[in-house]
Amino acid sequence: MRFSSTLVASLAFSLTSASPVDKRVSTPKVDDGVILNYALTLEYLERKFYQEALANYTQADFVAAGFDDPFYANLKEIYVDEQTHVKFLSGALKTAGITPTVELQYTFPATDVKSFVTLSSVLEGVGVSAYLGAAAYIVNKDYLTAAGTILTVEARHSSYIRAALDQSPFPAPFDTPLDFNQVYSLAAPFITGGNSPVKLPFEAFPALTLQCTQYYYEADRSSVTFTGAYTAAQKFGIKKDTPIYAVFFSGLDKKAVKVRITAGDKDYKIDRLPAGIAGQVYVVLSKSATEVTDENIIAGPAILEVYPKGQVPSTPHPKCH
């Protein structure tokens, strides 16, 4: 069961109008309380996502869509895990005398079983990257251990969903850490309302849109076009001769490729993905190939599902969405 390489991106970023496009993003200052509320924010989002899906679709719907009979029951287990994570993190914050955030209002662009499962894979992958990226900033060892126990469960969720989509459940030897603003940029478009007593010090980067392709993304081969990215970059004073790099995050690697401006002076493009990237890969546009800081990132992240060179599926690539 294969889905479009850019269906991942279109699902994750159909709400990116919520992202700012006219200001710089700076590196946030965090402590353990901020990090726990950051994790709780993500867990609330995931809990609501599965809660809505289980209410909207039946076991028969999943079987009709081509998923194995136990899949629906296992989704219920994933929902229970997310619910347990919410209760645990909220309780830990209260015990520490810190006000926990609350459930907000969310909108998810999944419109059927298949798009739900595809978006589930994206969210679980982002969850893994979020906990990995936050780990280095946690001071309290007990909190670090607790976060680690949640991380490993999120990784199992991710592997299970990827396998159900006929994707490699473990496409790379290392998972990919993301920092706070990068993760917030991916989560914020799904948050559409509500009031939290907690204001997190995070900002979303401008959205980065991938042009739909009729091919699977293949490392060291495929081209990538970033739709409207040069037009958007000009709002930051970026000029034609300003070097801009597409930086791909895959495992512990960050691989930069200099972009070019396409005909029409609207899009950025690279002609070949870097070698050695695989699975759920994140890409940002940066003014630096080596110092990929919040201050240098001008757009992103976007998400690609990338296959190793020579290992793209033999089945036809699904139509663009």
Salt bridges, closest charged atoms under 4 A:
GLU43 OE1 - HIS85 ND1 3.32
ASP81 OD2 - HIS157 NE2 2.73
GLU82 OE1 - HIS85 ND1 3.51
GLU82 OE2 - HIS157 ND1 3.37
GLU103 OE1 - ARG47 NH2 2.73
GLU124 OE1 - HIS157 ND1 3.46
GLU154 OE2 - HIS85 ND1 3.34
GLU154 OE1 - HIS157 ND1 3.63
GLU203 OE1 - LYS23 NZ 3.58
GLU218 OE1 - ARG221 NH1 3.59
ASP220 OD2 - LYS309 NZ 3.31
ASP265 OD2 - LYS240 NZ 2.89
ASP271 OD1 - ARG260 NH2 2.88
GLU305 OE2 - ARG162 NH2 2.71
